[in-house]
Amino acid sequence: MFDFNPIAITFCGYLLLMVAVGFIAWHYTRDFTDYVLGGRSLGGLVTALSVGASDMSGWLLMGLPGAVFLSGISESWLAIGLCIGSYINWSIVASRLRLYTERCHNALTLPDYLSRRFEDDKRILSIICAVVILIFFTIYSASGVVAGARLFESTFDIEYSTALWIGAAATILYVFIGGFLAVSWTDTIQAALMCVALVATPLVVMNELGGFGTTIDKVASIDLSMLDMFKGQTAVGIASLLAWGLGYFGQPHLLVRFMAARSIKVIPSARRTSIIWMVFCLAGAVSVGFFGCAYFAEHTQAGAAVVANPELVFIVLSQVLFNPWIAGILMSAILAAVMSTLSCQLLVCSSTLTEDFYRTFIRPKASTRELIWFGRAMVLAVSLVAIFIAMDPNSKVLGLVSYAWAGFGASFGPVIIMSLWSKRMTKTGALAGMISGAVTVIVWNTFGWFGLYEIIPGFIVSTLCIVIFSRLGPRPSEAMLKSFKEVQSAVKHGSDLQSANS
């Protein structure tokens, strides 16, 4: 099927390396806690890069450069919003969530945490939370499958339907085998590769075009408005792009990385590393699309595929500018972005189905071996649904990500923040916030009112519902207030709960 050219060999080597990491992680996976949360053993560097790689899916190297290629630097408002949102998320959520999930009987998933945090014995919160995760993550996973398929389709000139299965196979395999440790370790490798690729490519493009100043002049000669941060933007448009930053507070695949950190003492250094990595990657992605305009204006024949589908700009630049061996490594960065996000999404879905449905309602006394194998089966099941959704060859990566990102941000974001910071929040408030946020996103996306990104009204409605409904029902119990006080004290002193309570 493949010609054994340098790009094909590089791709195959990269895939084999990721699968090998999966087998190594399998050796260290002793129980279900290891499989879904790595035994809460991640150090600062792995936590930082794992959060970054899990966050930046195929849209980083395809969707964002494509948007900038089409509209210019004005699309970078999205990148600015993401940087701000990520920093705040690390600052106000990471440490508290790490401690609170441990305090809540070592909760392994967000649904489990919320049920235990609000003493929901009937597990209604857990069920609603799990349903929201499965709905939006299946859509999110489909975006990763689409990005992987586009990569294999354009690189090896194969049918989209065939590329769909090949692109998903390696990711499914190492998640199936190694679980959370495999996902986290491979994320670290993939994050480094993504950063190198996104820094190197725009630098080479600038060099080819005669330097930074010359490149900017070429872009200006094509369309001066490409340099305008406010090109085609309204106040609503800028607010919508910046509002992507709100999504961070509710992304289960990122929050679970905070939960898996070895200690809250690694959080500050992890935050610095993650934000620096993020700034370099987002700046590089914007530069790829921006400088790609100038390059393909001079090399129109090479840019025909990019004009047809702007999301291919990074792929085509890699192919035409670099030695095939280097191009193979750079394009593996797209595969890295796809695999890193898709893998943790599959694992979160699997963990939710296993911990919050199977063990809670069907097999409470299931053995560790049974839980791990059921979790692996769920990885395959969710993968098949995501592949089915991605079968439409007209699917756009950024569109799928945008919808899922808003869904999680609005339904979980306010709930997570308030659960960590408000001692007066109740189960009724959490339930109202979660449902209202999800419903608002779905309805707003359907009708597209005012051109406003649905995460904004969803986040506002969810927050208001939490505040209002938390005051209508019974007040928090003494046990809930005690747990809240213990966590706040531990965070204030920068210590883990064990030392805080000793």
KETI-640299 format. One record per residue (C-alpha): residue in three letters; x, y, z. Coordinates in Angstrom, 1 decimal. Example, Ala and Ser with C-alpha at 12.3 -4.5 7.8 and 13.67 -1.06 7.14 Angstrom:
# residues 2
  res       u       v       w
  ALA    12.3    -4.5     7.8
  SER    13.7    -1.1     7.1
//
This chain:
# residues 502
  res       u       v       w
  MET     0.0     0.0     0.0
  PHE     2.8     2.4     0.9
  ASP     5.9     3.2    -1.1
  PHE     8.9     2.7     1.1
  ASN    10.1     6.3     0.7
  PRO    11.7     8.2     3.6
  ILE     8.4     9.7     4.7
  ALA     6.8     6.3     4.9
  ILE     9.7     4.8     6.8
  THR     9.8     7.7     9.3
  PHE     6.0     7.4     9.9
  CYS     6.3     3.7    10.5
  GLY     9.2     4.1    12.8
  TYR     7.3     6.7    14.8
  LEU     4.2     4.5    15.1
  LEU     6.3     1.6    16.2
  LEU     8.0     3.7    18.9
  MET     4.6     4.8    20.3
  VAL     3.3     1.2    20.4
  ALA     6.6     0.2    22.1
  VAL     6.0     2.8    24.8
  GLY     2.5     1.3    25.2
  PHE     4.0    -2.1    25.9
  ILE     6.5    -0.6    28.4
  ALA     3.6     1.1    30.2
  TRP     1.7    -2.2    30.3
  HIS     4.6    -3.6    32.4
  TYR     4.0    -0.9    35.0
  THR     0.2    -1.1    35.0
  ARG    -0.6    -3.1    38.2
  ASP    -4.2    -2.2    38.9
  PHE    -7.1    -0.2    37.6
  THR    -5.9     3.0    39.3
  ASP    -2.7     2.7    37.3
  TYR    -4.6     2.1    34.1
  VAL    -6.9     5.2    34.4
  LEU    -4.7     7.6    36.5
  GLY    -1.2     6.3    36.4
  GLY    -1.2     5.8    40.2
  ARG    -1.0     9.6    40.7
  SER     2.7     9.4    40.0
  LEU     3.3    12.0    37.3
  GLY     6.2    14.4    37.8
  GLY     6.3    18.1    36.9
  LEU     7.7    17.7    33.4
  VAL     5.5    14.9    32.3
  THR     2.4    16.6    33.8
  ALA     3.2    19.9    31.9
  LEU     3.9    18.3    28.5
  SER     1.1    15.8    28.9
  VAL    -1.4    18.6    29.5
  GLY     0.0    20.5    26.5
  ALA     0.0    17.6    24.1
  SER    -3.4    16.5    25.2
  ASP    -4.8    20.0    24.7
  MET    -3.4    20.7    21.2
  SER    -4.9    18.1    18.9
  GLY    -4.7    18.0    15.1
  TRP    -6.3    21.5    15.0
  LEU    -3.0    23.0    16.2
  LEU    -1.1    22.0    13.0
  MET    -4.1    21.9    10.7
  GLY    -7.1    23.9    11.8
  LEU    -5.4    27.0    13.2
  PRO    -2.8    27.4    10.4
  GLY    -5.6    26.9     7.9
  ALA    -7.7    29.6     9.5
  VAL    -4.8    32.1     9.5
  PHE    -3.9    31.2     5.9
  LEU    -7.5    32.2     5.0
  SER    -8.1    35.3     7.2
  GLY    -4.7    36.5     8.4
  ILE    -3.3    37.5    11.8
  SER    -6.8    38.4    13.1
  GLU    -7.3    34.6    13.8
  SER    -4.6    34.8    16.5
  TRP    -7.2    36.2    18.9
  LEU    -8.0    32.5    19.4
  ALA    -4.4    31.7    20.4
  ILE    -4.3    34.7    22.8
  GLY    -7.5    33.5    24.5
  LEU    -6.1    30.0    24.8
  CYS    -2.9    31.1    26.5
  ILE    -4.8    33.3    29.0
  GLY    -7.3    30.5    29.8
  SER    -4.7    27.9    30.2
  TYR    -2.7    30.0    32.6
  ILE    -5.7    30.7    34.8
  ASN    -6.7    27.1    34.7
  TRP    -3.3    26.0    36.0
  SER    -3.5    28.8    38.7
  ILE    -7.0    28.3    40.1
  VAL    -7.9    24.7    39.3
  ALA    -4.8    22.4    39.2
  SER    -3.7    22.2    42.9
  ARG    -7.2    22.2    44.3
  LEU    -8.5    19.5    42.0
  ARG    -5.5    17.3    42.7
  LEU    -6.2    17.5    46.4
  TYR    -9.9    17.4    46.3
  THR   -10.1    14.3    44.2
  GLU    -7.8    12.5    46.6
  ARG    -9.8    13.8    49.6
  CYS   -13.0    12.5    47.9
  HIS   -12.0     8.8    48.5
  ASN    -9.4     8.9    45.8
  ALA   -11.8     9.7    43.0
  LEU   -10.5     8.5    39.6
  THR   -12.8    10.3    37.3
  LEU   -14.7    13.6    37.2
  PRO   -18.1    12.0    37.6
  ASP   -16.8    10.1    40.6
  TYR   -15.3    13.3    42.1
  LEU   -18.5    15.3    41.7
  SER   -20.7    12.6    43.2
  ARG   -18.4    12.2    46.2
  ARG   -17.8    16.0    46.6
  PHE   -21.5    16.6    46.9
  GLU   -22.4    13.4    48.7
  ASP   -24.6    12.1    45.9
  ASP   -25.4     8.6    47.1
  LYS   -27.8     8.0    44.2
  ARG   -25.0     8.9    41.7
  ILE   -27.3    11.1    39.6
  LEU   -24.5    13.6    39.2
  SER   -22.2    10.8    38.1
  ILE   -24.6     9.6    35.4
  ILE   -25.3    13.0    34.0
  CYS   -21.6    13.9    34.0
  ALA   -20.7    10.6    32.3
  VAL   -23.4    11.1    29.6
  VAL   -22.1    14.6    28.8
  ILE   -18.5    13.3    28.6
  LEU   -19.5    10.5    26.2
  ILE   -21.5    12.8    23.9
  PHE   -19.0    15.5    23.5
  PHE   -15.9    13.3    23.6
  THR   -17.2    11.1    20.9
  ILE   -17.4    14.2    18.7
  TYR   -14.0    15.4    19.9
  SER   -12.5    12.0    19.2
  ALA   -13.9    12.1    15.7
  SER   -12.0    15.4    15.0
  GLY    -8.8    13.5    15.8
  VAL    -9.7    10.7    13.5
  VAL   -10.4    13.2    10.7
  ALA    -7.0    14.9    11.2
  GLY    -5.2    11.6    11.1
  ALA    -7.1    10.5     8.0
  ARG    -6.2    13.8     6.2
  LEU    -2.6    13.3     7.1
  PHE    -2.4     9.8     5.7
  GLU    -4.5    10.6     2.7
  SER    -2.3    13.6     1.6
  THR     1.0    11.9     2.5
  PHE     0.5     8.5     0.9
  ASP    -2.2     9.4    -1.7
  ILE    -4.7     6.8    -0.5
  GLU    -8.5     6.9    -0.2
  TYR    -9.9     8.8     2.7
  SER   -11.9     5.8     3.9
  THR    -8.7     3.7     4.1
  ALA    -6.7     6.4     5.7
  LEU    -9.4     6.7     8.4
  TRP    -8.7     3.3     9.7
  ILE    -4.9     3.4     9.4
  GLY    -4.7     6.8    11.1
  ALA    -6.7     5.6    14.2
  ALA    -5.1     2.1    14.5
  ALA    -1.8     2.9    16.2
  THR    -3.4     5.3    18.8
  ILE    -6.1     2.7    19.7
  LEU    -3.4     0.1    20.1
  TYR    -1.1     1.8    22.6
  VAL    -4.1     3.1    24.6
  PHE    -5.6    -0.4    24.6
  ILE    -2.3    -1.9    25.9
  GLY    -0.7     0.7    28.2
  GLY    -3.5     2.9    29.5
  PHE    -2.8     6.2    31.3
  LEU     1.0     5.7    31.7
  ALA     1.3     5.0    27.9
  VAL    -0.7     8.1    27.1
  SER     1.3    10.3    29.4
  TRP     4.7     9.1    28.4
  THR     3.9     9.3    24.7
  ASP     2.4    12.8    25.2
  THR     5.8    13.9    26.5
  ILE     7.6    12.7    23.3
  GLN     4.8    14.1    21.1
  ALA     4.8    17.5    22.8
  ALA     8.5    17.9    22.1
  LEU     8.1    16.9    18.5
  MET     5.2    19.3    18.0
  CYS     7.1    22.2    19.4
  VAL    10.2    21.6    17.2
  ALA     8.1    21.2    14.1
  LEU     6.1    24.4    14.7
  VAL     9.2    26.5    15.4
  ALA    11.3    25.1    12.6
  THR     8.8    25.3     9.7
  PRO     8.1    29.1     9.8
  LEU    11.8    29.8    10.3
  VAL    12.6    27.9     7.1
  VAL     9.8    29.6     5.2
  MET    11.1    33.0     6.2
  ASN    14.6    32.0     5.1
  GLU    13.3    30.9     1.7
  LEU    11.5    34.2     1.2
  GLY    14.4    36.4     2.2
  GLY    13.9    37.0     5.9
  PHE    11.3    38.3     8.3
  GLY    10.9    41.8     6.8
  THR    10.7    40.5     3.3
  THR     8.1    37.9     4.2
  ILE     5.9    40.5     5.9
  ASP     6.2    42.7     2.8
  LYS     5.1    39.8     0.6
  VAL     2.1    39.1     2.7
  ALA     1.2    42.8     2.7
  SER     1.5    42.9    -1.1
  ILE    -1.0    40.0    -1.4
  ASP    -3.5    41.6     1.0
  LEU    -2.6    44.4     3.4
  SER    -5.5    43.4     5.7
  MET    -3.8    40.1     6.5
  LEU    -1.7    42.1     8.9
  ASP    -4.7    43.7    10.6
  MET    -5.6    42.1    14.0
  PHE    -9.1    43.5    13.5
  LYS    -9.6    42.4     9.9
  GLY   -13.2    41.3     9.5
  GLN   -13.6    41.1    13.2
  THR   -16.4    42.6    15.3
  ALA   -16.6    42.8    19.0
  VAL   -18.7    39.6    19.0
  GLY   -16.1    37.9    16.8
  ILE   -13.1    38.9    19.0
  ALA   -15.1    37.9    22.1
  SER   -15.9    34.5    20.6
  LEU   -12.2    33.8    19.7
  LEU   -11.0    34.9    23.2
  ALA   -13.7    32.8    24.8
  TRP   -12.0    29.6    23.7
  GLY    -9.9    30.2    26.9
  LEU   -13.1    29.5    28.9
  GLY   -13.1    25.9    27.7
  TYR   -10.0    24.9    29.7
  PHE   -11.9    24.8    33.0
  GLY   -14.1    21.9    31.8
  GLN   -11.9    19.7    29.6
  PRO   -11.9    16.2    31.3
  HIS    -8.8    15.0    29.4
  LEU    -6.8    18.0    30.7
  LEU    -8.2    18.0    34.2
  VAL    -7.4    14.4    34.7
  ARG    -3.7    15.3    34.2
  PHE    -3.9    17.6    37.3
  MET    -5.5    14.7    39.2
  ALA    -2.6    12.4    38.3
  ALA     0.2    14.7    39.4
  ARG     2.5    13.2    42.1
  SER     2.0    16.2    44.4
  ILE     0.8    19.8    44.3
  LYS     4.4    20.8    44.9
  VAL     5.1    20.0    41.2
  ILE     2.3    22.2    39.9
  PRO     4.1    25.6    39.9
  SER     7.0    24.3    37.8
  ALA     4.7    22.3    35.6
  ARG     2.6    25.5    35.0
  ARG     5.6    27.5    33.8
  THR     6.8    24.7    31.5
  SER     3.4    24.1    30.0
  ILE     2.7    27.8    29.3
  ILE     6.1    28.4    27.7
  TRP     5.6    25.3    25.5
  MET     2.1    26.6    24.6
  VAL     3.3    30.1    23.6
  PHE     5.9    28.6    21.3
  CYS     3.5    26.2    19.7
  LEU     0.7    28.6    19.1
  ALA     3.0    31.3    17.8
  GLY     4.5    28.7    15.5
  ALA     1.0    27.6    14.3
  VAL    -0.1    31.1    13.5
  SER     3.2    31.8    11.7
  VAL     2.9    28.7     9.6
  GLY    -0.5    29.9     8.2
  PHE     0.6    33.5     7.9
  PHE     3.9    32.9     6.2
  GLY     2.4    30.2     4.1
  CYS     0.3    32.8     2.3
  ALA     3.5    34.5     1.1
  TYR     5.2    31.3     0.1
  PHE     2.3    29.8    -1.9
  ALA     1.6    33.2    -3.6
  GLU     5.0    32.7    -5.3
  HIS     4.7    28.9    -5.7
  THR     1.2    28.6    -6.9
  GLN     1.5    25.1    -8.4
  ALA     2.7    23.7    -5.1
  GLY    -0.1    25.5    -3.3
  ALA    -3.0    24.2    -5.3
  ALA    -3.9    21.6    -2.6
  VAL    -3.7    24.3     0.1
  VAL    -6.0    26.6    -1.8
  ALA    -8.5    23.7    -2.1
  ASN    -8.2    22.9     1.6
  PRO    -6.3    25.4     3.8
  GLU    -6.0    23.0     6.6
  LEU    -3.2    21.2     4.6
  VAL    -0.8    24.2     4.7
  PHE     1.6    22.7     7.3
  ILE     1.6    19.3     5.5
  VAL     2.4    20.8     2.1
  LEU     5.1    23.2     3.4
  SER     6.8    20.2     5.1
  GLN     6.7    18.3     1.8
  VAL     8.1    21.0    -0.4
  LEU    10.6    22.7     1.9
  PHE    12.4    19.9     3.6
  ASN    14.5    16.8     2.8
  PRO    12.1    13.8     2.7
  TRP    13.6    12.4     5.9
  ILE    13.1    15.7     7.8
  ALA     9.6    16.1     6.2
  GLY     8.7    12.7     7.6
  ILE     9.7    13.8    11.1
  LEU     7.9    17.1    10.8
  MET     4.7    15.5     9.5
  SER     5.0    13.0    12.4
  ALA     4.3    16.1    14.5
  ILE     0.7    16.1    13.1
  LEU     0.4    12.5    13.9
  ALA     1.8    13.3    17.4
  ALA    -0.9    16.0    17.9
  VAL    -3.6    13.7    16.7
  MET    -2.5    10.7    18.7
  SER    -1.8    12.6    22.0
  THR    -5.3    14.1    22.1
  LEU    -7.2    11.2    20.7
  SER    -5.5     8.8    23.1
  CYS    -6.4    10.7    26.3
  GLN   -10.0    11.2    25.0
  LEU   -10.4     7.5    24.4
  LEU    -9.0     6.8    27.8
  VAL   -11.3     9.3    29.6
  CYS   -14.4     7.7    27.8
  SER   -13.2     4.3    28.7
  SER   -12.5     5.2    32.4
  THR   -16.0     6.8    32.6
  LEU   -17.8     3.8    31.2
  THR   -15.8     1.4    33.4
  GLU   -15.7     3.3    36.7
  ASP   -19.0     5.3    36.6
  PHE   -21.2     2.7    34.9
  TYR   -19.8    -0.8    35.0
  ARG   -18.2    -0.9    38.4
  THR   -20.8     1.4    40.0
  PHE   -24.0    -0.1    38.7
  ILE   -23.2    -3.5    37.2
  ARG   -20.2    -5.2    38.8
  PRO   -19.4    -3.4    42.1
  LYS   -17.1    -6.3    43.1
  ALA   -15.3    -6.7    39.8
  SER   -11.7    -7.7    40.0
  THR    -8.8    -5.4    38.9
  ARG    -8.2    -7.7    35.9
  GLU   -11.9    -7.5    34.9
  LEU   -12.0    -3.8    35.1
  ILE    -8.8    -3.3    33.0
  TRP   -10.1    -5.6    30.3
  PHE   -13.5    -3.9    30.3
  GLY   -11.8    -0.6    30.0
  ARG    -9.8    -1.8    27.0
  ALA   -13.0    -3.1    25.4
  MET   -14.5     0.4    25.9
  VAL   -11.5     2.0    24.1
  LEU   -12.4    -0.1    21.1
  ALA   -16.1     0.7    21.3
  VAL   -15.7     4.5    21.5
  SER   -13.1     4.3    18.8
  LEU   -15.5     2.6    16.4
  VAL   -18.2     5.3    17.1
  ALA   -15.7     8.1    16.5
  ILE   -14.6     6.5    13.2
  PHE   -18.2     6.2    12.1
  ILE   -18.8    10.0    12.8
  ALA   -15.5    10.8    10.9
  MET   -16.5     8.9     7.8
  ASP   -17.8    12.1     6.1
  PRO   -14.8    13.3     4.0
  ASN   -16.1    16.9     4.2
  SER   -15.7    17.0     8.0
  LYS   -13.6    19.9     9.2
  VAL   -11.2    19.4    12.2
  LEU   -11.7    22.9    13.7
  GLY   -15.5    22.7    13.4
  LEU   -15.7    19.4    15.3
  VAL   -13.3    20.6    18.0
  SER   -15.1    23.9    18.4
  TYR   -18.4    22.2    19.2
  ALA   -17.0    19.7    21.7
  TRP   -14.7    22.3    23.3
  ALA   -17.7    24.6    24.0
  GLY   -19.8    21.6    25.3
  PHE   -17.2    20.7    27.9
  GLY   -16.3    24.3    28.8
  ALA   -19.9    25.3    29.5
  SER   -21.2    22.2    31.1
  PHE   -18.2    21.4    33.3
  GLY   -16.2    24.6    33.6
  PRO   -18.4    26.5    36.0
  VAL   -19.1    23.4    38.0
  ILE   -15.5    22.5    38.5
  ILE   -14.5    26.1    39.4
  MET   -17.3    26.5    41.9
  SER   -16.9    23.1    43.4
  LEU   -13.3    24.0    44.2
  TRP   -13.9    27.6    45.4
  SER   -17.4    27.8    46.8
  LYS   -18.3    26.1    50.1
  ARG   -21.9    26.9    49.6
  MET   -22.3    25.0    46.3
  THR   -24.6    22.0    46.5
  LYS   -25.5    18.9    44.5
  THR   -28.6    20.6    43.1
  GLY   -26.5    23.5    41.9
  ALA   -24.0    21.2    40.3
  LEU   -26.7    19.3    38.5
  ALA   -28.4    22.5    37.3
  GLY   -25.2    24.0    36.1
  MET   -24.1    20.9    34.2
  ILE   -27.4    20.3    32.4
  SER   -28.1    24.0    31.6
  GLY   -24.6    24.5    30.2
  ALA   -24.8    21.5    27.9
  VAL   -28.3    22.3    26.7
  THR   -27.4    26.0    26.1
  VAL   -24.4    25.0    23.9
  ILE   -26.5    22.5    21.9
  VAL   -29.3    25.0    21.3
  TRP   -27.1    28.0    20.6
  ASN   -25.0    26.0    18.2
  THR   -28.1    24.9    16.3
  PHE   -29.5    28.4    15.8
  GLY   -26.2    30.4    15.8
  TRP   -27.6    33.5    17.3
  PHE   -25.7    36.8    16.8
  GLY   -22.6    34.8    15.5
  LEU   -21.6    34.4    19.2
  TYR   -19.5    31.3    20.1
  GLU   -21.9    29.1    22.1
  ILE   -19.4    28.7    25.0
  ILE   -20.1    32.2    26.2
  PRO   -23.8    32.0    26.8
  GLY   -23.4    28.4    28.0
  PHE   -20.8    29.4    30.6
  ILE   -22.9    32.3    31.8
  VAL   -26.1    30.3    32.1
  SER   -24.4    27.4    33.8
  THR   -22.8    29.8    36.4
  LEU   -26.1    31.5    37.2
  CYS   -27.9    28.2    37.6
  ILE   -25.2    26.9    40.0
  VAL   -25.5    30.0    42.2
  ILE   -29.3    30.1    42.1
  PHE   -30.1    26.4    42.6
  SER   -27.4    26.1    45.3
  ARG   -29.4    28.5    47.4
  LEU   -32.8    26.8    46.9
  GLY   -32.0    23.4    48.3
  PRO   -30.5    22.1    51.5
  ARG   -27.2    23.7    52.7
  PRO   -24.0    21.7    52.5
  SER   -23.4    19.1    55.2
  GLU   -20.8    19.5    58.0
  ALA   -18.7    16.8    56.3
  MET   -18.7    18.7    53.0
  LEU   -17.7    21.9    54.8
  LYS   -14.9    20.1    56.7
  SER   -13.5    18.6    53.4
  PHE   -13.6    22.0    51.8
  LYS   -11.7    23.6    54.7
  GLU    -9.1    20.9    54.7
  VAL    -8.4    21.3    51.0
  GLN    -8.3    25.1    51.2
  SER    -5.8    24.9    54.1
  ALA    -3.6    22.5    52.3
  VAL    -3.5    24.7    49.2
  LYS    -2.8    27.7    51.3
  HIS     0.3    26.1    52.8
  GLY     1.4    24.4    49.6
  SER     1.3    20.9    51.1
  ASP    -0.4    17.7    50.2
  LEU    -3.3    16.5    52.4
  GLN    -1.2    13.8    54.2
  SER     1.3    16.4    55.5
  ALA    -1.5    18.9    56.1
  ASN    -3.4    16.5    58.3
  SER    -0.3    15.1    60.1
//
